[in-house]
């Protein structure tokens, strides 16, 4: 699984999440290290870093600043699947490590 140069948008997120369909993620990969910058919707700027395992699953950490000027951090586990048209979908389970510490799920798809 190679994430380099892929662009993702959320298609589903739980209510306590901040990303929306307006958020765009730009992925890069070197070896098994995956990074991304993202922004859009209520997110002014965000970054993530992850380690990909042999199946392409991502063990991720992220931080972002929202339009209220708040800095939030979290952890995420992303599991990839290949869609019938060849694009990637990531099913994510995440938890805030700042703020209320709540958990959620999201789905992002390659555009």
C-alpha positions in Angstrom: 0.0 0.0 0.0 1.4 3.4 -1.0 -0.2 6.6 0.1 2.3 9.0 -1.6 0.5 11.7 -3.6 -3.0 10.6 -2.7 -5.7 13.1 -1.7 -8.5 12.2 0.6 -11.8 13.8 1.8 -14.1 12.6 4.6 -17.4 11.0 3.7 -18.5 10.3 7.3 -17.5 11.4 10.8 -19.1 11.2 14.2 -20.5 14.4 15.7 -17.5 15.1 18.1 -15.1 15.2 15.1 -14.0 18.5 13.4 -13.3 17.4 9.8 -16.0 17.6 7.2 -16.5 17.0 3.5 -14.8 20.3 3.0 -11.5 19.1 4.6 -8.9 17.9 2.1 -5.9 15.7 3.1 -2.7 15.6 1.0 -0.7 12.5 1.8 3.0 11.7 1.3 4.9 8.6 2.1 8.6 7.7 2.5 9.2 4.0 3.4 6.6 3.2 6.0 6.3 6.8 7.3 3.2 8.5 6.1 2.5 12.2 6.6 -0.3 14.6 5.5 -1.3 18.2 5.6 -5.0 19.0 5.7 -7.3 22.0 5.9 -10.8 23.0 5.0 -14.2 23.4 6.6 -13.6 24.3 10.3 -9.9 23.2 10.1 -7.4 26.1 9.4 -4.4 23.8 9.4 -3.7 20.2 10.4 -0.8 17.7 10.1 -0.6 14.0 10.7 2.2 11.5 10.9 1.7 7.7 10.9 3.5 4.4 10.6 2.1 2.0 8.0 2.3 -1.7 8.7 2.6 -4.4 6.1 -1.1 -4.3 5.4 -1.2 -0.6 5.0 -2.9 0.1 8.3 -1.9 3.4 9.8 -0.9 4.1 13.4 -1.4 7.9 13.4 -1.0 11.0 15.5 -2.5 14.3 14.5 -2.7 18.0 15.5 -4.9 20.7 14.1 -6.0 24.3 14.6 -9.7 25.1 14.1 -11.4 28.3 13.0 -11.9 29.2 16.7 -8.1 29.2 17.1 -8.1 26.1 19.2 -5.3 23.5 19.0 -6.5 19.9 19.2 -4.5 16.6 19.2 -5.4 13.0 18.8 -4.5 9.5 17.8 -6.0 7.4 15.1 -6.0 3.9 13.6 -6.8 3.7 9.9 -7.6 0.5 8.1 -7.5 0.7 4.3 -9.8 -1.0 1.8 -9.7 -0.8 -2.0 -13.0 0.3 -3.6 -14.3 -1.4 -6.7 -13.1 1.6 -8.8 -9.5 1.2 -7.4 -9.6 4.2 -5.0 -8.7 3.8 -1.4 -11.1 4.2 1.6 -9.8 4.5 5.1 -12.0 3.4 8.0 -10.7 5.3 11.1 -11.1 4.9 14.8 -9.8 8.0 16.6 -9.6 9.6 20.1 -8.9 13.1 21.1 -5.8 13.4 23.3 -6.7 17.0 24.1 -10.0 18.5 25.2 -12.6 16.0 26.3 -10.7 12.9 25.3 -13.8 11.5 23.5 -13.6 8.9 20.7 -15.1 8.6 17.3 -15.0 7.0 13.9 -14.7 8.5 10.4 -14.4 7.3 6.8 -12.2 9.1 4.3 -12.0 8.3 0.6 -9.5 9.0 -2.1 -10.6 11.7 -4.6 
